[in-house]
Amino acid sequence: MFNKRLVTILSTMLILALALTGCAGGNTDTGTEVSEVKDTIIIAQGADAKSLDPHATNDQPSSRVSKQIYSRLVEMNEEMEIVSGAAESWTFVDDTTVEFKLREGVKFHNGEELKASDVKFTLDRMMESKKVAHIIEAVTGVEVIDEYTVQVKTEEPFGPLLSHLTHTAASILNEKAVTEAGDDYGQAPVGTGPYKFVSWSAGDKITLESFAEYFDGEAAIKNVVFRNITEGTNRTIGLETGEIDVAYDIEPIDKQRVADDEKLQLVESPSLSYNYIGINTTKGPLTDVKVRQAINYAIDVETIIEVTEEGAAELATTPIGPRVFGHNADVQPYGYDVEKAKALLAEAGYADGFSTTIWTNDNPVRMQIAQIVQAQLAEAGIDVVIEPLEWGSYLERTAKGEHDMFILGWTTVTADADYGLYALYHSTQKGGAGNRDFYENAEVDELLEEGRMATDAEARKDAYGKAQEIIVAESPDVMLYYKTQNIGAQKGVKGFKLHPAGHHNIYNVSFE
């Protein structure tokens, strides 16, 4: 038998609830207003990740996702300051030993507690990786002192050690998770970061979920979805339709369109990236320094910047930009001089020119650069065939040295010359580690080694300055520009800060 008084109370509560619902939220097609809490941020970037194993790859799309999943011993913030990460403090025991005290109670996404043994496992494994070992090549050993204390040792003093340990490749792994997953670990990552891995639909999207036990507190947004949208204009369209919340790397042609849209915001800032045309110094005519210099003179880089980036870049004068420690501001660019290019070709025995190829991936800006280069080199008598490749194949085949010329970018994520120069130009780093020019110069090797071992800042700058002079003179690259980075976002996205290294942190982002 129903209680009549109870029925009356429940009916009144139901009426009040319906009335309150009608006063909240946004309009629907029927005119009824509803309230909905947005708990998922959708981020579009121009390529899919290759792997979420930090030791299996060193590409930007993968790093942008890994940044959210993992923590590192130390981090580099948006002001390029080194701050605590999984380690709460560190001490220089001597010139070749740094001791790190780990935070206690830090949890991996699988429930395991972070211990010093995981740090040792991570760095030992990193030192064995052909892809990223160069980042901590100076490290000779990692010693566990107790459960929460670990020492990192180098044979010689290594000035940029802390900066290198902020790299996403130095993300701390869980030994148990890596061992259990085996070869599949790159598709089943486990970290201690603010977001944990949920799923990966290859070529489409990667889904992450906030980690409630993250040591700095749970992230403001519950879910993060990284969408792979190759075409830049399609990323912009996704912003306009509301399909995506943040789009990385708005194409120059679309920037004003985003800036003028009252629903959107365009955020820009300088970056640590360097865009260049790599020249395989072991292939045919390209082995001759005069030919490489001729290619530099025959390319009008200012035009490339204006046409492809609409001026949103700085002309590169060396492989590291002015925001990187060790940049040599005295080095001058080649300049555009077709007659000088022809004269150098004649001196090298190629008065009638020669034929070559330039590779690019399916990036519209790089394709446009390739077309401009093709036309400009033709003026000097060099016949260039453009060969576009899929991103994964592009990285794999340039690492093997199958190319003549290629277009690529490098971000000096540590903001230190060692990372920007050693990987790209030291003879031990040929191939996938970074030196896809297959460039070799004994004096450059010596200077780069001197720069990384010196503890005095001025001595390091001097070594790197001399190395840049030699590299520019020998022309293993056509140095293009230091790119201005950007994102487009919905107006309701708050707290998004561009990191100069391009690995943007989603942890502090929220919806208005």
C-alpha positions as CSV (number, residue, x, y, z in Angstrom):
1,M,0.0,0.0,0.0
2,F,1.4,3.4,-1.0
3,N,2.0,6.1,1.6
4,K,0.0,9.1,0.2
5,R,2.1,11.7,2.0
6,L,5.3,10.2,0.6
7,V,3.9,10.3,-3.0
8,T,3.0,14.0,-2.6
9,I,6.5,14.8,-1.4
10,L,8.1,12.9,-4.2
11,S,5.9,14.5,-6.8
12,T,6.8,18.0,-5.5
13,M,10.6,17.1,-5.7
14,L,10.2,15.9,-9.2
15,I,8.5,19.2,-10.3
16,L,11.3,21.2,-8.7
17,A,14.0,19.1,-10.3
18,L,12.4,19.6,-13.8
19,A,12.2,23.3,-13.2
20,L,15.9,23.5,-12.2
21,T,16.9,21.5,-15.2
22,G,15.2,24.1,-17.4
23,C,17.3,26.9,-15.9
24,A,20.7,25.3,-16.5
25,G,23.0,24.5,-19.5
26,G,22.7,25.5,-23.2
27,N,19.9,25.6,-25.7
28,T,18.9,22.5,-27.6
29,D,16.9,22.3,-30.8
30,T,13.7,22.1,-28.9
31,G,14.4,25.2,-26.7
32,T,15.0,23.1,-23.6
33,E,18.2,24.0,-21.8
34,V,20.5,21.3,-20.4
35,S,23.7,21.3,-18.4
36,E,26.6,19.1,-19.5
37,V,30.1,18.9,-17.9
38,K,32.8,18.6,-20.6
39,D,35.3,16.0,-19.5
40,T,37.2,15.2,-22.7
41,I,39.7,17.3,-24.6
42,I,40.3,16.4,-28.2
43,I,43.7,17.4,-29.6
44,A,44.6,17.1,-33.2
45,Q,48.2,16.7,-34.5
46,G,49.6,16.2,-38.0
47,A,50.9,12.6,-37.5
48,D,50.2,9.5,-35.5
49,A,52.7,8.4,-32.8
50,K,55.2,5.8,-33.8
51,S,55.5,4.2,-30.4
52,L,54.7,5.1,-26.8
53,D,57.9,3.4,-25.7
54,P,60.2,6.4,-25.0
55,H,63.2,4.3,-26.0
56,A,61.8,3.1,-29.4
57,T,61.5,6.5,-31.1
58,N,62.4,10.1,-30.9
59,D,59.7,11.8,-33.0
60,Q,57.6,14.7,-32.0
61,P,54.1,13.2,-32.4
62,S,55.1,10.3,-30.1
63,S,56.8,12.6,-27.6
64,R,53.7,14.8,-27.3
65,V,51.6,11.9,-26.1
66,S,54.4,10.3,-24.0
67,K,54.8,13.6,-22.1
68,Q,51.3,13.1,-20.6
69,I,51.8,9.4,-19.6
70,Y,55.2,9.5,-18.0
71,S,57.2,11.5,-15.4
72,R,60.9,12.2,-15.6
73,L,63.4,12.6,-12.7
74,V,63.4,16.3,-13.4
75,E,61.3,18.4,-15.7
76,M,61.8,21.6,-17.8
77,N,59.0,24.0,-17.5
78,E,57.7,26.5,-20.1
79,E,60.3,29.1,-18.8
80,M,63.0,26.5,-19.5
81,E,63.7,26.1,-15.8
82,I,64.7,22.7,-14.4
83,V,62.2,21.7,-11.7
84,S,61.5,18.6,-9.7
85,G,59.7,15.7,-11.3
86,A,59.7,12.1,-9.9
87,A,62.8,13.2,-7.9
88,E,62.0,15.7,-5.2
89,S,65.7,16.9,-5.0
90,W,69.1,16.3,-6.4
91,T,72.7,16.9,-5.3
92,F,76.0,17.0,-7.2
93,V,78.1,14.7,-5.1
94,D,81.1,15.5,-7.3
95,D,81.8,16.5,-10.9
96,T,80.8,13.1,-12.2
97,T,78.0,12.0,-9.8
98,V,74.5,13.3,-9.3
99,E,72.3,11.9,-6.5
100,F,68.5,12.0,-6.8
101,K,66.1,11.6,-4.0
102,L,62.8,10.2,-5.2
103,R,59.4,11.3,-4.0
104,E,58.0,8.5,-1.8
105,G,54.6,7.0,-2.6
106,V,54.7,7.8,-6.4
107,K,52.5,5.3,-8.1
108,F,52.7,3.8,-11.6
109,H,49.5,3.3,-13.5
110,N,49.6,-0.4,-12.8
111,G,49.6,0.2,-9.0
112,E,53.3,-0.4,-8.5
113,E,55.3,2.1,-6.4
114,L,58.1,3.9,-8.1
115,K,61.5,2.8,-6.7
116,A,65.1,3.6,-7.4
117,S,65.4,0.2,-9.1
118,D,62.9,1.4,-11.8
119,V,65.1,4.4,-12.4
120,K,68.1,2.2,-12.9
121,F,66.2,-0.1,-15.1
122,T,65.0,2.8,-17.2
123,L,68.4,4.5,-17.7
124,D,70.2,1.2,-18.3
125,R,67.6,0.3,-21.0
126,M,67.9,3.8,-22.5
127,M,71.7,3.5,-22.8
128,E,71.1,0.3,-24.9
129,S,68.6,2.0,-27.3
130,K,69.9,2.8,-30.8
131,K,67.2,5.5,-31.0
132,V,67.9,7.5,-27.9
133,A,71.1,6.3,-26.2
134,H,72.9,9.4,-27.5
135,I,70.9,11.6,-25.2
136,I,72.6,10.1,-22.1
137,E,75.7,8.7,-23.8
138,A,77.9,10.4,-21.2
139,V,76.3,8.3,-18.4
140,T,78.5,5.3,-17.5
141,G,76.5,3.9,-14.6
142,V,73.4,4.1,-12.4
143,E,73.7,3.0,-8.7
144,V,70.8,2.3,-6.4
145,I,71.6,3.6,-2.9
146,D,68.3,2.7,-1.3
147,E,64.7,2.4,-2.3
148,Y,64.3,6.1,-2.9
149,T,67.9,7.2,-3.7
150,V,69.8,6.7,-6.9
151,Q,73.1,8.1,-8.3
152,V,73.8,8.8,-11.9
153,K,77.5,8.6,-12.8
154,T,79.5,9.9,-15.8
155,E,83.1,9.1,-16.7
156,E,83.9,12.7,-17.3
157,P,82.0,15.9,-16.2
158,F,78.9,16.3,-18.4
159,G,77.5,19.9,-18.2
160,P,74.1,19.3,-19.7
161,L,73.2,16.1,-17.7
162,L,70.1,17.6,-15.9
163,S,68.8,19.1,-19.2
164,H,69.1,15.8,-21.0
165,L,67.3,14.0,-18.2
166,T,64.2,16.3,-18.9
167,H,63.9,14.8,-22.3
168,T,60.8,12.6,-22.9
169,A,63.2,9.7,-23.8
170,A,64.3,9.8,-20.1
171,S,60.7,9.1,-18.9
172,I,60.7,6.6,-16.0
173,L,59.4,3.1,-16.8
174,N,58.1,0.4,-14.6
175,E,60.3,-2.7,-15.0
176,K,57.5,-5.1,-14.3
177,A,55.2,-3.5,-17.0
178,V,58.0,-3.5,-19.6
179,T,59.0,-7.1,-18.9
180,E,55.4,-8.4,-19.0
181,A,54.5,-6.5,-22.3
182,G,57.7,-7.5,-24.1
183,D,57.7,-6.3,-27.7
184,D,54.2,-4.9,-27.3
185,Y,55.2,-2.4,-24.7
186,G,55.1,0.5,-27.1
187,Q,51.3,-0.1,-27.5
188,A,50.7,-0.6,-23.7
189,P,52.7,2.0,-21.9
190,V,52.7,2.4,-18.1
191,G,54.0,5.6,-16.5
192,T,53.6,7.7,-13.4
193,G,52.3,10.8,-15.3
194,P,49.0,12.6,-14.9
195,Y,47.3,10.5,-17.7
196,K,47.2,6.8,-18.2
197,F,47.0,5.0,-21.5
198,V,43.5,3.6,-22.4
199,S,43.6,2.7,-26.1
200,W,45.2,3.3,-29.5
201,S,43.4,3.0,-32.8
202,A,46.4,3.1,-35.2
203,G,46.3,5.9,-37.7
204,D,43.2,7.5,-35.9
205,K,43.5,8.3,-32.2
206,I,45.1,7.6,-28.9
207,T,42.9,7.9,-25.7
208,L,44.2,8.7,-22.3
209,E,42.4,9.0,-18.9
210,S,43.4,11.1,-15.9
211,F,45.3,9.1,-13.2
212,A,43.6,9.7,-9.8
213,E,46.8,8.8,-7.9
214,Y,49.1,11.2,-9.7
215,F,51.6,12.6,-7.2
216,D,50.7,16.2,-7.9
217,G,46.9,15.6,-7.8
218,E,44.5,14.5,-10.5
219,A,44.3,16.5,-13.7
220,A,41.5,19.0,-14.3
221,I,40.3,17.2,-17.5
222,K,39.2,13.6,-17.2
223,N,40.1,12.3,-20.8
224,V,42.5,13.3,-23.5
225,V,42.1,12.1,-27.1
226,F,45.0,12.7,-29.5
227,R,43.6,12.6,-33.1
228,N,45.8,12.0,-36.1
229,I,44.6,14.6,-38.7
230,T,47.4,14.9,-41.3
231,E,45.9,17.8,-43.4
232,G,46.4,21.1,-41.6
233,T,43.3,22.6,-43.1
234,N,41.3,19.7,-41.9
235,R,42.5,20.4,-38.4
236,T,41.3,24.0,-38.8
237,I,38.0,22.8,-40.0
238,G,37.7,20.5,-37.0
239,L,38.2,23.6,-34.8
240,E,35.5,25.5,-36.6
241,T,33.0,22.8,-36.4
242,G,33.8,22.1,-32.7
243,E,34.9,18.5,-33.5
244,I,38.3,19.2,-31.9
245,D,39.3,21.4,-29.0
246,V,43.0,22.0,-29.7
247,A,44.8,21.8,-33.0
248,Y,48.6,21.7,-33.0
249,D,50.6,23.4,-35.8
250,I,48.0,25.5,-37.6
251,E,49.2,26.0,-41.2
252,P,50.3,29.5,-42.2
253,I,47.4,29.7,-44.7
254,D,44.9,29.0,-42.0
255,K,46.3,31.2,-39.1
256,Q,44.3,34.3,-39.9
257,R,41.2,32.3,-40.3
258,V,41.6,31.0,-36.8
259,A,42.6,34.4,-35.3
260,D,39.5,36.0,-36.9
261,D,37.0,33.4,-35.6
262,E,35.3,34.7,-32.4
263,K,34.9,31.1,-31.1
264,L,38.6,30.3,-31.4
265,Q,42.0,31.5,-30.2
266,L,45.4,31.4,-31.9
267,V,48.4,31.0,-29.6
268,E,51.9,31.6,-30.9
269,S,55.4,31.6,-29.4
270,P,59.0,31.1,-30.4
271,S,60.2,27.5,-30.4
272,L,63.4,25.5,-30.1
273,S,62.9,23.9,-33.5
274,Y,65.2,24.0,-36.5
275,N,64.0,23.2,-40.0
276,Y,66.5,22.1,-42.6
277,I,67.2,20.3,-45.9
278,G,69.5,17.4,-45.1
279,I,72.1,16.4,-47.7
280,N,73.5,12.8,-47.7
281,T,77.2,13.5,-47.7
282,T,78.0,10.0,-48.9
283,K,76.0,10.1,-52.1
284,G,77.5,10.9,-55.6
285,P,78.0,14.6,-56.3
286,L,76.8,15.5,-52.8
287,T,80.1,14.1,-51.3
288,D,81.8,17.3,-52.6
289,V,81.7,20.3,-50.2
290,K,81.6,22.7,-53.2
291,V,78.4,21.0,-54.5
292,R,76.8,21.3,-51.1
293,Q,77.8,24.9,-50.8
294,A,76.4,25.5,-54.3
295,I,73.1,24.1,-53.2
296,N,73.0,26.5,-50.3
297,Y,73.7,29.5,-52.6
298,A,71.1,28.4,-55.1
299,I,68.2,28.3,-52.6
300,D,66.5,31.5,-51.6
301,V,65.6,30.7,-48.0
302,E,63.9,34.1,-47.4
303,T,61.4,33.3,-50.1
304,I,60.7,29.9,-48.6
305,I,60.0,31.5,-45.2
306,E,57.7,34.1,-46.7
307,V,55.8,31.6,-49.0
308,T,55.5,28.6,-46.7
309,E,55.4,30.1,-43.3
310,E,54.1,33.6,-44.2
311,G,57.0,35.1,-42.3
312,A,56.3,33.2,-39.0
313,A,59.9,32.0,-38.7
314,E,63.5,33.3,-38.2
315,L,66.1,32.7,-40.9
316,A,68.5,30.0,-39.5
317,T,72.1,30.9,-39.5
318,T,73.3,27.8,-37.6
319,P,71.6,24.5,-36.6
320,I,70.8,25.9,-33.1
321,G,68.7,29.0,-32.6
322,P,69.3,32.1,-30.4
323,R,67.3,30.6,-27.5
324,V,69.6,27.6,-27.3
325,F,72.7,27.8,-25.0
326,G,75.8,27.9,-27.2
327,H,74.3,29.6,-30.2
328,N,77.0,31.4,-32.3
329,A,75.4,34.7,-33.3
330,D,78.4,35.6,-35.5
331,V,77.9,33.0,-38.2
332,Q,76.4,34.5,-41.3
333,P,73.9,32.8,-43.7
334,Y,75.0,31.9,-47.2
335,G,72.6,34.2,-49.0
336,Y,71.0,33.7,-52.4
337,D,73.5,33.8,-55.3
338,V,72.7,31.7,-58.3
339,E,75.9,32.8,-60.2
340,K,78.0,31.8,-57.2
341,A,76.3,28.4,-57.1
342,K,77.0,27.8,-60.8
343,A,80.6,28.8,-60.4
344,L,81.1,26.3,-57.5
345,L,79.4,23.6,-59.5
346,A,81.8,24.2,-62.4
347,E,84.8,24.1,-60.0
348,A,83.5,20.7,-58.7
349,G,83.2,19.4,-62.3
350,Y,79.5,19.7,-62.7
351,A,79.3,22.7,-65.0
352,D,76.3,21.0,-66.8
353,G,74.7,20.2,-63.5
354,F,73.4,16.8,-62.3
355,S,70.3,15.0,-61.2
356,T,69.3,14.2,-57.7
357,T,66.2,13.6,-55.5
358,I,64.7,15.2,-52.5
359,W,62.5,13.3,-50.1
360,T,59.6,14.7,-48.1
361,N,56.8,13.2,-46.0
362,D,53.1,13.9,-46.6
363,N,53.3,17.3,-44.9
364,P,51.9,20.1,-47.1
365,V,54.5,22.7,-46.0
366,R,57.4,20.4,-46.6
367,M,55.9,19.5,-50.0
368,Q,55.7,23.2,-50.8
369,I,59.3,23.7,-49.7
370,A,60.4,20.8,-52.0
371,Q,58.6,22.4,-54.9
372,I,60.3,25.7,-54.4
373,V,63.7,24.0,-54.0
374,Q,63.1,22.0,-57.1
375,A,62.4,25.2,-59.1
376,Q,65.3,27.2,-57.6
377,L,67.9,24.4,-58.0
378,A,66.9,24.1,-61.7
379,E,68.1,27.6,-62.2
380,A,71.6,26.5,-61.2
381,G,71.4,23.4,-63.4
382,I,70.5,20.8,-60.8
383,D,67.5,18.6,-61.8
384,V,65.6,17.5,-58.7
385,V,62.9,14.8,-58.5
386,I,60.5,15.1,-55.5
387,E,59.7,11.8,-53.8
388,P,57.0,11.9,-51.1
389,L,56.9,9.1,-48.5
390,E,54.7,8.0,-45.7
391,W,56.0,9.3,-42.3
392,G,57.1,5.9,-40.9
393,S,58.8,4.9,-44.1
394,Y,60.4,8.3,-44.3
395,L,62.1,8.1,-40.9
396,E,63.1,4.4,-41.5
397,R,64.6,4.9,-44.9
398,T,66.4,8.2,-44.1
399,A,67.9,6.4,-41.1
400,K,69.3,3.8,-43.4
401,G,70.8,6.5,-45.7
402,E,68.8,5.6,-48.8
403,H,68.1,9.2,-49.7
404,D,70.0,12.0,-51.5
405,M,68.3,15.0,-49.8
406,F,65.5,15.3,-47.4
407,I,63.4,17.9,-45.5
408,L,63.2,17.5,-41.7
409,G,63.1,19.4,-38.4
410,W,65.0,19.0,-35.2
411,T,63.9,20.4,-31.8
412,T,66.7,21.0,-29.3
413,V,64.3,20.1,-26.5
414,T,67.0,20.5,-23.8
415,A,67.8,24.1,-24.9
416,D,71.4,23.1,-24.8
417,A,73.8,23.0,-27.8
418,D,75.0,19.5,-26.9
419,Y,71.6,18.0,-27.9
420,G,71.2,20.3,-30.9
421,L,74.6,19.5,-32.4
422,Y,75.9,16.2,-31.1
423,A,73.0,14.1,-32.4
424,L,72.9,15.8,-35.8
425,Y,76.6,16.0,-36.6
426,H,78.8,13.7,-34.4
427,S,80.1,10.8,-36.5
428,T,78.9,8.2,-34.0
429,Q,75.3,9.3,-34.4
430,K,74.8,8.5,-38.1
431,G,71.4,7.2,-39.0
432,G,68.4,7.0,-36.7
433,A,70.1,8.7,-33.8
434,G,69.9,12.0,-35.7
435,N,72.8,12.3,-38.2
436,R,70.9,11.5,-41.3
437,D,73.4,13.6,-43.3
438,F,75.9,10.8,-42.5
439,Y,78.3,13.7,-41.9
440,E,81.8,13.1,-40.4
441,N,84.5,15.5,-39.4
442,A,87.1,14.6,-36.8
443,E,87.6,18.2,-35.6
444,V,83.8,18.7,-35.1
445,D,83.7,15.4,-33.2
446,E,86.5,16.7,-30.9
447,L,84.8,20.1,-30.3
448,L,81.4,18.5,-29.6
449,E,83.1,16.2,-27.1
450,E,84.9,19.1,-25.5
451,G,81.7,21.1,-25.2
452,R,79.8,18.3,-23.4
453,M,82.7,17.5,-21.0
454,A,83.5,21.1,-20.0
455,T,82.0,22.4,-16.7
456,D,82.8,26.1,-17.4
457,A,80.0,27.8,-19.4
458,E,82.3,30.0,-21.4
459,A,84.5,27.0,-22.4
460,R,81.4,25.2,-23.6
461,K,80.2,28.2,-25.6
462,D,83.7,28.5,-27.3
463,A,83.7,24.8,-28.3
464,Y,80.2,24.9,-29.7
465,G,80.8,28.2,-31.5
466,K,83.8,26.8,-33.4
467,A,81.9,23.6,-34.2
468,Q,79.1,25.6,-35.8
469,E,81.5,27.6,-37.9
470,I,82.9,24.3,-39.4
471,I,79.5,22.7,-39.9
472,V,78.1,25.7,-41.7
473,A,81.2,25.9,-43.9
474,E,81.0,22.2,-44.8
475,S,77.2,22.5,-45.6
476,P,75.8,19.1,-44.7
477,D,72.5,20.9,-44.5
478,V,70.7,23.8,-46.1
479,M,69.7,25.7,-43.0
480,L,66.2,27.0,-43.4
481,Y,64.6,28.5,-40.3
482,Y,63.7,28.5,-36.6
483,K,59.9,28.0,-36.7
484,T,57.4,30.0,-34.6
485,Q,55.1,27.4,-33.1
486,N,51.3,27.7,-32.6
487,I,48.1,26.1,-31.6
488,G,44.5,26.9,-32.4
489,A,42.0,26.2,-29.7
490,Q,38.4,26.8,-28.6
491,K,37.9,30.0,-26.6
492,G,36.8,27.8,-23.6
493,V,40.1,26.1,-23.4
494,K,42.1,27.7,-20.5
495,G,45.6,27.2,-19.1
496,F,47.2,25.9,-22.2
497,K,50.9,26.9,-22.4
498,L,53.1,26.3,-25.3
499,H,56.3,24.6,-24.3
500,P,59.3,25.8,-26.4
501,A,60.3,22.2,-27.0
502,G,56.9,21.5,-28.5
503,H,55.9,18.9,-25.9
504,H,53.0,20.7,-24.4
505,N,51.7,19.7,-21.0
506,I,47.9,19.1,-20.7
507,Y,47.9,18.6,-16.9
508,N,47.0,22.2,-16.1
509,V,44.5,22.7,-19.0
510,S,40.8,23.1,-18.1
511,F,37.5,24.2,-19.7
512,E,35.9,27.5,-18.8
